[in-house]
Amino acid sequence: MTASFTATEYEALEAGLYPAQLLSIEQQASDTYGDFLKWTFKLRLADGSYTELSAASSMATGPKSKAYKWAAALLGQAPQPGAAQDLAGKVCSLNIIVNEDGFNRVDAVLPMNQPGLAPGTAPDAPPVRIEPTAAPDALPF
């Protein structure tokens, strides 16, 4: 019996703010962390091409949870308790960072706030580089 494996290369995106569209949210299971939500986004790159990036949140959906904040950014308002919200196809801005291991991570899902872009339309603007306002060791937390 053989077990073949071929590794692929990984090239991280530059850190910055990217126009994005939510493709899906899927419940996933982990032996270590239990169930979680996998959010898959389509991002527009500076050269006009697109790529997909996934991020995880817990199953929690209360007002202090990551999933709630992300849903609010996609909806442009606070989600209504008890009402199912279809978020597929909604647009947003993703603040992407590169972690210490050189991999991309979604730092924040933000409302789509680009001048001249009507709410709910597909983003056409290229990513924007966000410069830190303070050195990481100077932050008070």
Residue, then its C-alpha position, 0 to 999 in steps of 0.5 A: m500500500t502506498a500513501s502519496f503526498t505532494a506539498t504545495e507552496y504557500e504565498a501569503l497575501e500582503a497585509g491590508l484591507y481587501p474588498a471581499q464577498l462571503l461565499s459560505i459559512e459551514q459548521q465544522a468539527s474539531d477533535t481539539y476545539g469542538d464545533f466551529l464555523k468556517w467562513t469562506f470569502k472571495l477577495r479581490l486582489a490588486d491585479g484584478s484577480y480573485t482568491e479565496l480565504s477562509a477564517a474560523s469563528s466559534m459557534a457562539t452568536g451573542p453580541k460579544s462573539k466574533a460571528y455576531k460582529w462579522a455578521a453585523a459587518l456583512l449586514g450593515q446593522a446588528p443581526q436581529p435575535g432569533a431571525a435567520q440571516d442569509l449572508a451569502g453574497k454579502v460584501c465587506s472589507l477584510n483586514i488581512i494580516v500575516n501571522e508570525d508563521g507567515f500565514n494570512r489571518v482575517d484580523a477583522v471583517l468590516p462593513m464595505n465603506q468605499p466612496g461611490l460604492a453602493p451597498g450590496t454591490a460587488p467591490d471593484a477597488p483593489p486592496v488598500r495597505i493599512e499602516p499601523t498607527a503605533a508600534p505593537d509593543a507600544l499598544p496598551f493591551 
